[in-house]
Amino acid sequence: MKHNLAWLAAFALIGIVSVWSVVSARPYTLRGSELSPAGPAPEIELPRADGGSYQLSARAGRPVIIFFGYTSCPDVCPATMAVFKQARADLGSSAEGVDFLFITVDPQRDTAEKMAAYLKGFDDGVIGLTGNESELSTVWQAYGVYRQIVPGSTPETYSVDHTSRIYLIDKQGNLRATYAFGTTAEDIVSDLRYLLREK
């Protein structure tokens, strides 16, 4: 009886090891909407809200995550910035190896000073990018960003309908995935950790 139990235990252990081997060998699947095939991300070269300029191609070797929004946005943008803040906190020291970008869709109101103050209210590790409408339009179009001004009760109180997706770029500068509004920080962090490990 003891002999039979020993054999059963051995077979059970072999089964567990086999299942673990299959699971561990399974390739990682990004939690965002993966783009296949992934292609080079369009260049971004814009003024930073905290001074200086940002050039995407000069940041090769680090993942980049991008959101297009504006500081007067009442809902989607603050919710997404809260996700960015949580993602950076969850990444810990690894967050320093990732660029989190907030690119304005409202250059008329989003001055560098206003963007810097806005982002400081969430996480000043997020890089705000602004500029004039001409240079921003090039980036919006390259990333397929929808943007539509919605008039308000006064000329100053308009709102902006805009794309709410988040864009993920890998260390090689390829646009790898996008995330729908409402994606959790946990899912984004999982993908960023994978890209940070990726050769």
Secondary structure, DSSP 4 states (H G I P E B T S, - for coil): -HHHHHHHHHHHHHHHHHHHHHHHHSPP--SSEEEEEEEEPPP-EEEBTTSSEEEGGGGTTS-EEEEEE-TT-SSHHHHHHHHHHHHHHHHGGGGGGSEEEEEES-TTT--HHHHHHHHHTT-TTSEEE---HHHHHHHHHHTT--EEEE--SSGGG-EEEE---EEEE-TTSEEEEEE-TT--HHHHHHHHHHHHH--
